[in-house]
Amino acid sequence: MRTTVVLKDDLVKKAKKLAGETTLSALLNTCLADWIAQHTARELKSRLLDEYRSARQESRRISREFAQIDKEGWPQW
């Protein structure tokens, strides 16, 4: 797909210098793919943390419910 973007002149010059043999288009594709991967990973990590916290709370709730039953049959030392 072709897309027109407007970039600062000094940024393009630096990018071309660093890219060497790589075309500016290939460089931009790589950078954009990396940026998307980083943000996707952050979103996934955030969602996983939310789920872990939720599961931890549920586990504690269940443990409290069964605390008395867990003690049944044990000697009262």
N, CA, C and O atoms as a Tripos MOL2 file, in Angstrom:
@<TRIPOS>MOLECULE
protein
  308   307    77     0     0
PROTEIN
NO_CHARGES

@<TRIPOS>ATOM
      1 N           0.8470   -1.1700    0.0000 N.3       1 MET1
      2 CA          0.0000    0.0000    0.0000 C.3       1 MET1
      3 C           0.8910    1.2320    0.0000 C.2       1 MET1
      4 O           1.9220    1.2700    0.6720 O.2       1 MET1
      5 N           0.5010    2.1870   -0.7240 N.am      2 ARG2
      6 CA          1.2580    3.4400   -0.7560 C.3       2 ARG2
      7 C           0.5640    4.4380    0.1620 C.2       2 ARG2
      8 O          -0.6590    4.5790    0.1630 O.2       2 ARG2
      9 N           1.3900    5.1220    0.9400 N.am      3 THR3
     10 CA          0.8860    6.1350    1.8600 C.3       3 THR3
     11 C           1.8450    7.3110    1.8370 C.2       3 THR3
     12 O           3.0630    7.1360    1.8020 O.2       3 THR3
     13 N           1.2890    8.4920    1.8560 N.am      4 THR4
     14 CA          2.1160    9.6900    1.8940 C.3       4 THR4
     15 C           2.2220   10.1480    3.3380 C.2       4 THR4
     16 O           1.2190   10.2880    4.0390 O.2       4 THR4
     17 N           3.4450   10.3760    3.7650 N.am      5 VAL5
     18 CA          3.6770   10.9060    5.1090 C.3       5 VAL5
     19 C           4.5490   12.1390    5.0030 C.2       5 VAL5
     20 O           5.3390   12.2720    4.0690 O.2       5 VAL5
     21 N           4.4080   13.0270    5.9470 N.am      6 VAL6
     22 CA          5.2230   14.2320    5.9780 C.3       6 VAL6
     23 C           6.1890   14.1000    7.1480 C.2       6 VAL6
     24 O           5.7750   13.9550    8.2990 O.2       6 VAL6
     25 N           7.4800   14.1510    6.8380 N.am      7 LEU7
     26 CA          8.5170   14.0110    7.8480 C.3       7 LEU7
     27 C           9.3920   15.2580    7.8420 C.2       7 LEU7
     28 O           9.5090   15.9430    6.8260 O.2       7 LEU7
     29 N           9.9960   15.5420    8.9730 N.am      8 LYS8
     30 CA         10.9220   16.6750    9.0540 C.3       8 LYS8
     31 C          12.1600   16.3610    8.2230 C.2       8 LYS8
     32 O          12.6440   15.2290    8.2170 O.2       8 LYS8
     33 N          12.6650   17.3670    7.5270 N.am      9 ASP9
     34 CA         13.8180   17.1920    6.6420 C.3       9 ASP9
     35 C          15.0380   16.6310    7.3690 C.2       9 ASP9
     36 O          15.6900   15.7090    6.8770 O.2       9 ASP9
     37 N          15.3460   17.1900    8.5450 N.am     10 ASP10
     38 CA         16.5320   16.7280    9.2590 C.3      10 ASP10
     39 C          16.3610   15.2800    9.7340 C.2      10 ASP10
     40 O          17.3350   14.5310    9.8070 O.2      10 ASP10
     41 N          15.1470   14.8950   10.0500 N.am     11 LEU11
     42 CA         14.8830   13.5210   10.4550 C.3      11 LEU11
     43 C          15.0980   12.5580    9.2910 C.2      11 LEU11
     44 O          15.6540   11.4750    9.4730 O.2      11 LEU11
     45 N          14.6610   12.9490    8.1040 N.am     12 VAL12
     46 CA         14.8390   12.1090    6.9200 C.3      12 VAL12
     47 C          16.3270   11.9740    6.5820 C.2      12 VAL12
     48 O          16.7930   10.8880    6.2380 O.2      12 VAL12
     49 N          17.0610   13.0670    6.6780 N.am     13 LYS13
     50 CA         18.4970   13.0110    6.3910 C.3      13 LYS13
     51 C          19.2150   12.0620    7.3440 C.2      13 LYS13
     52 O          20.0360   11.2510    6.9150 O.2      13 LYS13
     53 N          18.9080   12.1610    8.6270 N.am     14 LYS14
     54 CA         19.5350   11.2860    9.6190 C.3      14 LYS14
     55 C          19.1410    9.8240    9.3800 C.2      14 LYS14
     56 O          19.9710    8.9220    9.4880 O.2      14 LYS14
     57 N          17.8820    9.6070    9.0590 N.am     15 ALA15
     58 CA         17.4010    8.2430    8.8240 C.3      15 ALA15
     59 C          18.0900    7.6290    7.6120 C.2      15 ALA15
     60 O          18.5260    6.4790    7.6610 O.2      15 ALA15
     61 N          18.1910    8.3910    6.5260 N.am     16 LYS16
     62 CA         18.8690    7.8820    5.3300 C.3      16 LYS16
     63 C          20.3370    7.5690    5.6030 C.2      16 LYS16
     64 O          20.8730    6.5810    5.1010 O.2      16 LYS16
     65 N          20.9800    8.4150    6.3980 N.am     17 LYS17
     66 CA         22.3810    8.2070    6.7280 C.3      17 LYS17
     67 C          22.5500    6.9230    7.5470 C.2      17 LYS17
     68 O          23.4570    6.1330    7.2860 O.2      17 LYS17
     69 N          21.6890    6.7200    8.5230 N.am     18 LEU18
     70 CA         21.7680    5.5230    9.3660 C.3      18 LEU18
     71 C          21.3120    4.2600    8.6440 C.2      18 LEU18
     72 O          21.7910    3.1650    8.9370 O.2      18 LEU18
     73 N          20.3940    4.4150    7.7080 N.am     19 ALA19
     74 CA         19.8330    3.2520    7.0140 C.3      19 ALA19
     75 C          20.8440    2.6060    6.0750 C.2      19 ALA19
     76 O          20.7770    1.4020    5.8280 O.2      19 ALA19
     77 N          21.7620    3.3800    5.5570 N.am     20 GLY20
     78 CA         22.7670    2.8300    4.6480 C.3      20 GLY20
     79 C          22.1330    2.2810    3.3810 C.2      20 GLY20
     80 O          21.5220    3.0270    2.6150 O.2      20 GLY20
     81 N          22.2770    0.9780    3.1570 N.am     21 GLU21
     82 CA         21.7510    0.3350    1.9550 C.3      21 GLU21
     83 C          20.2340    0.1530    2.0160 C.2      21 GLU21
     84 O          19.5810   -0.0080    0.9850 O.2      21 GLU21
     85 N          19.6900    0.1800    3.2080 N.am     22 THR22
     86 CA         18.2510   -0.0180    3.3670 C.3      22 THR22
     87 C          17.5010    1.1920    2.8370 C.2      22 THR22
     88 O          17.9120    2.3320    3.0530 O.2      22 THR22
     89 N          16.4070    0.9410    2.1480 N.am     23 THR23
     90 CA         15.6000    2.0580    1.6450 C.3      23 THR23
     91 C          14.8520    2.6930    2.8040 C.2      23 THR23
     92 O          14.6230    2.0590    3.8340 O.2      23 THR23
     93 N          14.4810    3.9250    2.6300 N.am     24 LEU24
     94 CA         13.7230    4.6400    3.6540 C.3      24 LEU24
     95 C          12.3820    3.9420    3.8940 C.2      24 LEU24
     96 O          11.9090    3.8630    5.0270 O.2      24 LEU24
     97 N          11.7890    3.4460    2.8340 N.am     25 SER25
     98 CA         10.5190    2.7310    2.9560 C.3      25 SER25
     99 C          10.6750    1.4810    3.8220 C.2      25 SER25
    100 O           9.8380    1.2180    4.6860 O.2      25 SER25
    101 N          11.7360    0.7130    3.5960 N.am     26 ALA26
    102 CA         11.9780   -0.4960    4.3910 C.3      26 ALA26
    103 C          12.2460   -0.1260    5.8430 C.2      26 ALA26
    104 O          11.7830   -0.8070    6.7580 O.2      26 ALA26
    105 N          12.9910    0.9490    6.0500 N.am     27 LEU27
    106 CA         13.2870    1.4090    7.4040 C.3      27 LEU27
    107 C          12.0040    1.8010    8.1330 C.2      27 LEU27
    108 O          11.7970    1.4270    9.2870 O.2      27 LEU27
    109 N          11.1520    2.5510    7.4550 N.am     28 LEU28
    110 CA          9.8900    2.9660    8.0630 C.3      28 LEU28
    111 C           8.9870    1.7670    8.3560 C.2      28 LEU28
    112 O           8.3130    1.7350    9.3860 O.2      28 LEU28
    113 N           8.9700    0.7910    7.4620 N.am     29 ASN29
    114 CA          8.1870   -0.4250    7.7000 C.3      29 ASN29
    115 C           8.6790   -1.1640    8.9420 C.2      29 ASN29
    116 O           7.8850   -1.6210    9.7640 O.2      29 ASN29
    117 N           9.9990   -1.2730    9.0610 N.am     30 THR30
    118 CA         10.5860   -1.9530   10.2260 C.3      30 THR30
    119 C          10.2710   -1.2000   11.5100 C.2      30 THR30
    120 O           9.8890   -1.8020   12.5130 O.2      30 THR30
    121 N          10.4300    0.1090   11.4740 N.am     31 CYS31
    122 CA         10.1640    0.9220   12.6650 C.3      31 CYS31
    123 C           8.6980    0.8510   13.0770 C.2      31 CYS31
    124 O           8.3870    0.7300   14.2620 O.2      31 CYS31
    125 N           7.8230    0.9240   12.1240 N.am     32 LEU32
    126 CA          6.3940    0.8590   12.4220 C.3      32 LEU32
    127 C           6.0100   -0.5170   12.9590 C.2      32 LEU32
    128 O           5.2090   -0.6150   13.8880 O.2      32 LEU32
    129 N           6.5640   -1.5600   12.3960 N.am     33 ALA33
    130 CA          6.2950   -2.9220   12.8810 C.3      33 ALA33
    131 C           6.7960   -3.0870   14.3130 C.2      33 ALA33
    132 O           6.1110   -3.6890   15.1410 O.2      33 ALA33
    133 N           7.9890   -2.5560   14.6160 N.am     34 ASP34
    134 CA          8.5220   -2.6130   15.9800 C.3      34 ASP34
    135 C           7.6420   -1.8390   16.9480 C.2      34 ASP34
    136 O           7.3780   -2.3000   18.0590 O.2      34 ASP34
    137 N           7.1950   -0.6770   16.5350 N.am     35 TRP35
    138 CA          6.3470    0.1610   17.3830 C.3      35 TRP35
    139 C           5.0440   -0.5570   17.7040 C.2      35 TRP35
    140 O           4.6010   -0.5610   18.8520 O.2      35 TRP35
    141 N           4.4330   -1.1640   16.6960 N.am     36 ILE36
    142 CA          3.1850   -1.9120   16.9000 C.3      36 ILE36
    143 C           3.4170   -3.0980   17.8280 C.2      36 ILE36
    144 O           2.6040   -3.3540   18.7160 O.2      36 ILE36
    145 N           4.5030   -3.8170   17.6360 N.am     37 ALA37
    146 CA          4.8190   -4.9720   18.4880 C.3      37 ALA37
    147 C           4.9960   -4.5480   19.9400 C.2      37 ALA37
    148 O           4.5140   -5.2300   20.8440 O.2      37 ALA37
    149 N           5.6760   -3.4370   20.1740 N.am     38 GLN38
    150 CA          5.8860   -2.9510   21.5410 C.3      38 GLN38
    151 C           4.5680   -2.5790   22.2050 C.2      38 GLN38
    152 O           4.3360   -2.9110   23.3670 O.2      38 GLN38
    153 N           3.7130   -1.8930   21.4690 N.am     39 HIS39
    154 CA          2.4350   -1.4830   22.0430 C.3      39 HIS39
    155 C           1.5060   -2.6780   22.2430 C.2      39 HIS39
    156 O           0.7410   -2.7180   23.2070 O.2      39 HIS39
    157 N           1.5720   -3.6350   21.3500 N.am     40 THR40
    158 CA          0.7680   -4.8460   21.5020 C.3      40 THR40
    159 C           1.2350   -5.6180   22.7280 C.2      40 THR40
    160 O           0.4110   -6.1310   23.4850 O.2      40 THR40
    161 N           2.5350   -5.7060   22.9300 N.am     41 ALA41
    162 CA          3.0860   -6.4070   24.0950 C.3      41 ALA41
    163 C           2.6780   -5.6980   25.3850 C.2      41 ALA41
    164 O           2.3400   -6.3550   26.3700 O.2      41 ALA41
    165 N           2.7050   -4.3730   25.3900 N.am     42 ARG42
    166 CA          2.2930   -3.6160   26.5780 C.3      42 ARG42
    167 C           0.8260   -3.8700   26.8950 C.2      42 ARG42
    168 O           0.4520   -4.0730   28.0500 O.2      42 ARG42
    169 N           0.0040   -3.8550   25.8540 N.am     43 GLU43
    170 CA         -1.4290   -4.0900   26.0510 C.3      43 GLU43
    171 C          -1.6660   -5.4950   26.6020 C.2      43 GLU43
    172 O          -2.4670   -5.6820   27.5180 O.2      43 GLU43
    173 N          -0.9680   -6.4740   26.0430 N.am     44 LEU44
    174 CA         -1.1080   -7.8480   26.5080 C.3      44 LEU44
    175 C          -0.6620   -7.9710   27.9630 C.2      44 LEU44
    176 O          -1.3370   -8.6110   28.7690 O.2      44 LEU44
    177 N           0.4640   -7.3640   28.2960 N.am     45 LYS45
    178 CA          0.9630   -7.4220   29.6680 C.3      45 LYS45
    179 C          -0.0420   -6.7840   30.6260 C.2      45 LYS45
    180 O          -0.3080   -7.3200   31.7010 O.2      45 LYS45
    181 N          -0.5910   -5.6560   30.2380 N.am     46 SER46
    182 CA         -1.5780   -4.9750   31.0710 C.3      46 SER46
    183 C          -2.8100   -5.8560   31.2830 C.2      46 SER46
    184 O          -3.3120   -5.9630   32.4020 O.2      46 SER46
    185 N          -3.2910   -6.4770   30.2270 N.am     47 ARG47
    186 CA         -4.4540   -7.3540   30.3340 C.3      47 ARG47
    187 C          -4.1600   -8.5660   31.2080 C.2      47 ARG47
    188 O          -5.0010   -8.9800   32.0060 O.2      47 ARG47
    189 N          -2.9530   -9.1410   31.0570 N.am     48 LEU48
    190 CA         -2.5780  -10.2930   31.8750 C.3      48 LEU48
    191 C          -2.5010   -9.9100   33.3560 C.2      48 LEU48
    192 O          -2.9730  -10.6570   34.2130 O.2      48 LEU48
    193 N          -1.9160   -8.7630   33.6560 N.am     49 LEU49
    194 CA         -1.8360   -8.3100   35.0420 C.3      49 LEU49
    195 C          -3.2260   -8.1360   35.6410 C.2      49 LEU49
    196 O          -3.4610   -8.5170   36.7880 O.2      49 LEU49
    197 N          -4.1390   -7.5660   34.8770 N.am     50 ASP50
    198 CA         -5.5190   -7.4080   35.3500 C.3      50 ASP50
    199 C          -6.1540   -8.7640   35.6540 C.2      50 ASP50
    200 O          -6.8240   -8.9340   36.6730 O.2      50 ASP50
    201 N          -5.9360   -9.7150   34.7670 N.am     51 GLU51
    202 CA         -6.5000  -11.0540   34.9740 C.3      51 GLU51
    203 C          -5.8710  -11.7510   36.1700 C.2      51 GLU51
    204 O          -6.5710  -12.3990   36.9480 O.2      51 GLU51
    205 N          -4.5480  -11.6250   36.3280 N.am     52 TYR52
    206 CA         -3.8780  -12.2290   37.4850 C.3      52 TYR52
    207 C          -4.3980  -11.6360   38.7870 C.2      52 TYR52
    208 O          -4.6300  -12.3630   39.7530 O.2      52 TYR52
    209 N          -4.5820  -10.3170   38.8190 N.am     53 ARG53
    210 CA         -5.1130   -9.6780   40.0240 C.3      53 ARG53
    211 C          -6.5200  -10.1680   40.3260 C.2      53 ARG53
    212 O          -6.8560  -10.4490   41.4760 O.2      53 ARG53
    213 N          -7.3190  -10.2660   39.3110 N.am     54 SER54
    214 CA         -8.6820  -10.7540   39.4830 C.3      54 SER54
    215 C          -8.6860  -12.1930   40.0050 C.2      54 SER54
    216 O          -9.4530  -12.5270   40.9080 O.2      54 SER54
    217 N          -7.8320  -13.0370   39.4370 N.am     55 ALA55
    218 CA         -7.7550  -14.4400   39.8590 C.3      55 ALA55
    219 C          -7.2410  -14.5340   41.2900 C.2      55 ALA55
    220 O          -7.6910  -15.3930   42.0480 O.2      55 ALA55
    221 N          -6.3140  -13.6730   41.6700 N.am     56 ARG56
    222 CA         -5.7790  -13.6810   43.0330 C.3      56 ARG56
    223 C          -6.8810  -13.3440   44.0300 C.2      56 ARG56
    224 O          -6.9860  -13.9740   45.0820 O.2      56 ARG56
    225 N          -7.6950  -12.3600   43.7010 N.am     57 GLN57
    226 CA         -8.7920  -11.9800   44.5830 C.3      57 GLN57
    227 C          -9.8040  -13.1170   44.7060 C.2      57 GLN57
    228 O         -10.2990  -13.4000   45.7970 O.2      57 GLN57
    229 N         -10.1020  -13.7490   43.6090 N.am     58 GLU58
    230 CA        -11.0380  -14.8850   43.6270 C.3      58 GLU58
    231 C         -10.4630  -16.0380   44.4420 C.2      58 GLU58
    232 O         -11.1910  -16.6830   45.1960 O.2      58 GLU58
    233 N          -9.1830  -16.3030   44.3030 N.am     59 SER59
    234 CA         -8.5360  -17.3760   45.0590 C.3      59 SER59
    235 C          -8.5900  -17.0970   46.5580 C.2      59 SER59
    236 O          -8.8620  -18.0030   47.3470 O.2      59 SER59
    237 N          -8.3390  -15.8710   46.9510 N.am     60 ARG60
    238 CA         -8.4070  -15.5030   48.3690 C.3      60 ARG60
    239 C          -9.8280  -15.6480   48.9070 C.2      60 ARG60
    240 O         -10.0330  -16.1120   50.0280 O.2      60 ARG60
    241 N         -10.8020  -15.2480   48.1000 N.am     61 ARG61
    242 CA        -12.1950  -15.3710   48.5200 C.3      61 ARG61
    243 C         -12.5550  -16.8290   48.7510 C.2      61 ARG61
    244 O         -13.1930  -17.1610   49.7510 O.2      61 ARG61
    245 N         -12.1530  -17.7020   47.8380 N.am     62 ILE62
    246 CA        -12.4410  -19.1300   47.9650 C.3      62 ILE62
    247 C         -11.7180  -19.7150   49.1790 C.2      62 ILE62
    248 O         -12.2870  -20.5300   49.9050 O.2      62 ILE62
    249 N         -10.4860  -19.3100   49.3980 N.am     63 SER63
    250 CA         -9.7250  -19.7880   50.5580 C.3      63 SER63
    251 C         -10.4160  -19.4180   51.8620 C.2      63 SER63
    252 O         -10.4810  -20.2290   52.7860 O.2      63 SER63
    253 N         -10.9300  -18.1980   51.9360 N.am     64 ARG64
    254 CA        -11.6420  -17.7730   53.1520 C.3      64 ARG64
    255 C         -12.9040  -18.6100   53.3540 C.2      64 ARG64
    256 O         -13.2400  -18.9650   54.4840 O.2      64 ARG64
    257 N         -13.5950  -18.9220   52.2700 N.am     65 GLU65
    258 CA        -14.8150  -19.7200   52.3730 C.3      65 GLU65
    259 C         -14.5340  -21.1150   52.9310 C.2      65 GLU65
    260 O         -15.3280  -21.6480   53.7070 O.2      65 GLU65
    261 N         -13.4200  -21.6950   52.5420 N.am     66 PHE66
    262 CA        -13.1120  -23.0650   52.9300 C.3      66 PHE66
    263 C         -12.1750  -23.1570   54.1400 C.2      66 PHE66
    264 O         -11.7910  -24.2580   54.5330 O.2      66 PHE66
    265 N         -11.8060  -22.0290   54.7290 N.am     67 ALA67
    266 CA        -10.8560  -22.0400   55.8440 C.3      67 ALA67
    267 C         -11.3500  -22.9020   56.9980 C.2      67 ALA67
    268 O         -10.5830  -23.6900   57.5520 O.2      67 ALA67
    269 N         -12.6080  -22.7670   57.3650 N.am     68 GLN68
    270 CA        -13.1500  -23.5420   58.4750 C.3      68 GLN68
    271 C         -13.2030  -25.0290   58.1290 C.2      68 GLN68
    272 O         -12.8880  -25.8640   58.9780 O.2      68 GLN68
    273 N         -13.5880  -25.3720   56.9190 N.am     69 ILE69
    274 CA        -13.6730  -26.7720   56.4880 C.3      69 ILE69
    275 C         -12.2870  -27.4010   56.4590 C.2      69 ILE69
    276 O         -12.1300  -28.5760   56.7900 O.2      69 ILE69
    277 N         -11.2910  -26.6310   56.0680 N.am     70 ASP70
    278 CA         -9.9240  -27.1540   56.0120 C.3      70 ASP70
    279 C          -9.4310  -27.6040   57.3880 C.2      70 ASP70
    280 O          -8.5810  -28.4910   57.4810 O.2      70 ASP70
    281 N          -9.9560  -27.0020   58.4530 N.am     71 LYS71
    282 CA         -9.5210  -27.3290   59.8100 C.3      71 LYS71
    283 C         -10.2660  -28.5310   60.3970 C.2      71 LYS71
    284 O          -9.8650  -29.0500   61.4390 O.2      71 LYS71
    285 N         -11.3250  -28.9760   59.7570 N.am     72 GLU72
    286 CA        -12.1100  -30.0900   60.2860 C.3      72 GLU72
    287 C         -11.2730  -31.3630   60.3460 C.2      72 GLU72
    288 O         -10.5410  -31.6830   59.4090 O.2      72 GLU72
    289 N         -11.3880  -32.0810   61.4550 N.am     73 GLY73
    290 CA        -10.6940  -33.3430   61.6030 C.3      73 GLY73
    291 C          -9.2810  -33.2280   62.1030 C.2      73 GLY73
    292 O          -8.6410  -34.2500   62.3530 O.2      73 GLY73
    293 N          -8.7600  -32.0130   62.2630 N.am     74 TRP74
    294 CA         -7.4070  -31.8200   62.7800 C.3      74 TRP74
    295 C          -7.4850  -31.6680   64.2980 C.2      74 TRP74
    296 O          -8.4410  -31.0890   64.8150 O.2      74 TRP74
    297 N          -6.5000  -32.1770   65.0040 N.am     75 PRO75
    298 CA         -6.5220  -32.0240   66.4660 C.3      75 PRO75
    299 C          -6.4170  -30.5590   66.8990 C.2      75 PRO75
    300 O          -5.8010  -29.7490   66.2070 O.2      75 PRO75
    301 N          -7.0090  -30.2240   68.0250 N.am     76 GLN76
    302 CA         -6.9750  -28.8540   68.5650 C.3      76 GLN76
    303 C          -5.7920  -28.7250   69.5170 C.2      76 GLN76
    304 O          -5.9950  -28.8280   70.7260 O.2      76 GLN76
    305 N          -4.6140  -28.5150   69.0600 N.am     77 TRP77
    306 CA         -3.4240  -28.4100   69.9020 C.3      77 TRP77
    307 C          -3.3150  -27.0730   70.5240 C.2      77 TRP77
    308 O          -2.3680  -26.8130   71.2670 O.2      77 TRP77
@<TRIPOS>BOND
     1     1     2 1
     2     2     3 1
     3     3     4 2
     4     3     5 am
     5     5     6 1
     6     6     7 1
     7     7     8 2
     8     7     9 am
     9     9    10 1
    10    10    11 1
    11    11    12 2
    12    11    13 am
    13    13    14 1
    14    14    15 1
    15    15    16 2
    16    15    17 am
    17    17    18 1
    18    18    19 1
    19    19    20 2
    20    19    21 am
    21    21    22 1
    22    22    23 1
    23    23    24 2
    24    23    25 am
    25    25    26 1
    26    26    27 1
    27    27    28 2
    28    27    29 am
    29    29    30 1
    30    30    31 1
    31    31    32 2
    32    31    33 am
    33    33    34 1
    34    34    35 1
    35    35    36 2
    36    35    37 am
    37    37    38 1
    38    38    39 1
    39    39    40 2
    40    39    41 am
    41    41    42 1
    42    42    43 1
    43    43    44 2
    44    43    45 am
    45    45    46 1
    46    46    47 1
    47    47    48 2
    48    47    49 am
    49    49    50 1
    50    50    51 1
    51    51    52 2
    52    51    53 am
    53    53    54 1
    54    54    55 1
    55    55    56 2
    56    55    57 am
    57    57    58 1
    58    58    59 1
    59    59    60 2
    60    59    61 am
    61    61    62 1
    62    62    63 1
    63    63    64 2
    64    63    65 am
    65    65    66 1
    66    66    67 1
    67    67    68 2
    68    67    69 am
    69    69    70 1
    70    70    71 1
    71    71    72 2
    72    71    73 am
    73    73    74 1
    74    74    75 1
    75    75    76 2
    76    75    77 am
    77    77    78 1
    78    78    79 1
    79    79    80 2
    80    79    81 am
    81    81    82 1
    82    82    83 1
    83    83    84 2
    84    83    85 am
    85    85    86 1
    86    86    87 1
    87    87    88 2
    88    87    89 am
    89    89    90 1
    90    90    91 1
    91    91    92 2
    92    91    93 am
    93    93    94 1
    94    94    95 1
    95    95    96 2
    96    95    97 am
    97    97    98 1
    98    98    99 1
    99    99   100 2
   100    99   101 am
   101   101   102 1
   102   102   103 1
   103   103   104 2
   104   103   105 am
   105   105   106 1
   106   106   107 1
   107   107   108 2
   108   107   109 am
   109   109   110 1
   110   110   111 1
   111   111   112 2
   112   111   113 am
   113   113   114 1
   114   114   115 1
   115   115   116 2
   116   115   117 am
   117   117   118 1
   118   118   119 1
   119   119   120 2
   120   119   121 am
   121   121   122 1
   122   122   123 1
   123   123   124 2
   124   123   125 am
   125   125   126 1
   126   126   127 1
   127   127   128 2
   128   127   129 am
   129   129   130 1
   130   130   131 1
   131   131   132 2
   132   131   133 am
   133   133   134 1
   134   134   135 1
   135   135   136 2
   136   135   137 am
   137   137   138 1
   138   138   139 1
   139   139   140 2
   140   139   141 am
   141   141   142 1
   142   142   143 1
   143   143   144 2
   144   143   145 am
   145   145   146 1
   146   146   147 1
   147   147   148 2
   148   147   149 am
   149   149   150 1
   150   150   151 1
   151   151   152 2
   152   151   153 am
   153   153   154 1
   154   154   155 1
   155   155   156 2
   156   155   157 am
   157   157   158 1
   158   158   159 1
   159   159   160 2
   160   159   161 am
   161   161   162 1
   162   162   163 1
   163   163   164 2
   164   163   165 am
   165   165   166 1
   166   166   167 1
   167   167   168 2
   168   167   169 am
   169   169   170 1
   170   170   171 1
   171   171   172 2
   172   171   173 am
   173   173   174 1
   174   174   175 1
   175   175   176 2
   176   175   177 am
   177   177   178 1
   178   178   179 1
   179   179   180 2
   180   179   181 am
   181   181   182 1
   182   182   183 1
   183   183   184 2
   184   183   185 am
   185   185   186 1
   186   186   187 1
   187   187   188 2
   188   187   189 am
   189   189   190 1
   190   190   191 1
   191   191   192 2
   192   191   193 am
   193   193   194 1
   194   194   195 1
   195   195   196 2
   196   195   197 am
   197   197   198 1
   198   198   199 1
   199   199   200 2
   200   199   201 am
   201   201   202 1
   202   202   203 1
   203   203   204 2
   204   203   205 am
   205   205   206 1
   206   206   207 1
   207   207   208 2
   208   207   209 am
   209   209   210 1
   210   210   211 1
   211   211   212 2
   212   211   213 am
   213   213   214 1
   214   214   215 1
   215   215   216 2
   216   215   217 am
   217   217   218 1
   218   218   219 1
   219   219   220 2
   220   219   221 am
   221   221   222 1
   222   222   223 1
   223   223   224 2
   224   223   225 am
   225   225   226 1
   226   226   227 1
   227   227   228 2
   228   227   229 am
   229   229   230 1
   230   230   231 1
   231   231   232 2
   232   231   233 am
   233   233   234 1
   234   234   235 1
   235   235   236 2
   236   235   237 am
   237   237   238 1
   238   238   239 1
   239   239   240 2
   240   239   241 am
   241   241   242 1
   242   242   243 1
   243   243   244 2
   244   243   245 am
   245   245   246 1
   246   246   247 1
   247   247   248 2
   248   247   249 am
   249   249   250 1
   250   250   251 1
   251   251   252 2
   252   251   253 am
   253   253   254 1
   254   254   255 1
   255   255   256 2
   256   255   257 am
   257   257   258 1
   258   258   259 1
   259   259   260 2
   260   259   261 am
   261   261   262 1
   262   262   263 1
   263   263   264 2
   264   263   265 am
   265   265   266 1
   266   266   267 1
   267   267   268 2
   268   267   269 am
   269   269   270 1
   270   270   271 1
   271   271   272 2
   272   271   273 am
   273   273   274 1
   274   274   275 1
   275   275   276 2
   276   275   277 am
   277   277   278 1
   278   278   279 1
   279   279   280 2
   280   279   281 am
   281   281   282 1
   282   282   283 1
   283   283   284 2
   284   283   285 am
   285   285   286 1
   286   286   287 1
   287   287   288 2
   288   287   289 am
   289   289   290 1
   290   290   291 1
   291   291   292 2
   292   291   293 am
   293   293   294 1
   294   294   295 1
   295   295   296 2
   296   295   297 am
   297   297   298 1
   298   298   299 1
   299   299   300 2
   300   299   301 am
   301   301   302 1
   302   302   303 1
   303   303   304 2
   304   303   305 am
   305   305   306 1
   306   306   307 1
   307   307   308 2
@<TRIPOS>SUBSTRUCTURE
     1 MET1         2 RESIDUE 1 A MET
     2 ARG2         6 RESIDUE 1 A ARG
     3 THR3        10 RESIDUE 1 A THR
     4 THR4        14 RESIDUE 1 A THR
     5 VAL5        18 RESIDUE 1 A VAL
     6 VAL6        22 RESIDUE 1 A VAL
     7 LEU7        26 RESIDUE 1 A LEU
     8 LYS8        30 RESIDUE 1 A LYS
     9 ASP9        34 RESIDUE 1 A ASP
    10 ASP10       38 RESIDUE 1 A ASP
    11 LEU11       42 RESIDUE 1 A LEU
    12 VAL12       46 RESIDUE 1 A VAL
    13 LYS13       50 RESIDUE 1 A LYS
    14 LYS14       54 RESIDUE 1 A LYS
    15 ALA15       58 RESIDUE 1 A ALA
    16 LYS16       62 RESIDUE 1 A LYS
    17 LYS17       66 RESIDUE 1 A LYS
    18 LEU18       70 RESIDUE 1 A LEU
    19 ALA19       74 RESIDUE 1 A ALA
    20 GLY20       78 RESIDUE 1 A GLY
    21 GLU21       82 RESIDUE 1 A GLU
    22 THR22       86 RESIDUE 1 A THR
    23 THR23       90 RESIDUE 1 A THR
    24 LEU24       94 RESIDUE 1 A LEU
    25 SER25       98 RESIDUE 1 A SER
    26 ALA26      102 RESIDUE 1 A ALA
    27 LEU27      106 RESIDUE 1 A LEU
    28 LEU28      110 RESIDUE 1 A LEU
    29 ASN29      114 RESIDUE 1 A ASN
    30 THR30      118 RESIDUE 1 A THR
    31 CYS31      122 RESIDUE 1 A CYS
    32 LEU32      126 RESIDUE 1 A LEU
    33 ALA33      130 RESIDUE 1 A ALA
    34 ASP34      134 RESIDUE 1 A ASP
    35 TRP35      138 RESIDUE 1 A TRP
    36 ILE36      142 RESIDUE 1 A ILE
    37 ALA37      146 RESIDUE 1 A ALA
    38 GLN38      150 RESIDUE 1 A GLN
    39 HIS39      154 RESIDUE 1 A HIS
    40 THR40      158 RESIDUE 1 A THR
    41 ALA41      162 RESIDUE 1 A ALA
    42 ARG42      166 RESIDUE 1 A ARG
    43 GLU43      170 RESIDUE 1 A GLU
    44 LEU44      174 RESIDUE 1 A LEU
    45 LYS45      178 RESIDUE 1 A LYS
    46 SER46      182 RESIDUE 1 A SER
    47 ARG47      186 RESIDUE 1 A ARG
    48 LEU48      190 RESIDUE 1 A LEU
    49 LEU49      194 RESIDUE 1 A LEU
    50 ASP50      198 RESIDUE 1 A ASP
    51 GLU51      202 RESIDUE 1 A GLU
    52 TYR52      206 RESIDUE 1 A TYR
    53 ARG53      210 RESIDUE 1 A ARG
    54 SER54      214 RESIDUE 1 A SER
    55 ALA55      218 RESIDUE 1 A ALA
    56 ARG56      222 RESIDUE 1 A ARG
    57 GLN57      226 RESIDUE 1 A GLN
    58 GLU58      230 RESIDUE 1 A GLU
    59 SER59      234 RESIDUE 1 A SER
    60 ARG60      238 RESIDUE 1 A ARG
    61 ARG61      242 RESIDUE 1 A ARG
    62 ILE62      246 RESIDUE 1 A ILE
    63 SER63      250 RESIDUE 1 A SER
    64 ARG64      254 RESIDUE 1 A ARG
    65 GLU65      258 RESIDUE 1 A GLU
    66 PHE66      262 RESIDUE 1 A PHE
    67 ALA67      266 RESIDUE 1 A ALA
    68 GLN68      270 RESIDUE 1 A GLN
    69 ILE69      274 RESIDUE 1 A ILE
    70 ASP70      278 RESIDUE 1 A ASP
    71 LYS71      282 RESIDUE 1 A LYS
    72 GLU72      286 RESIDUE 1 A GLU
    73 GLY73      290 RESIDUE 1 A GLY
    74 TRP74      294 RESIDUE 1 A TRP
    75 PRO75      298 RESIDUE 1 A PRO
    76 GLN76      302 RESIDUE 1 A GLN
    77 TRP77      306 RESIDUE 1 A TRP
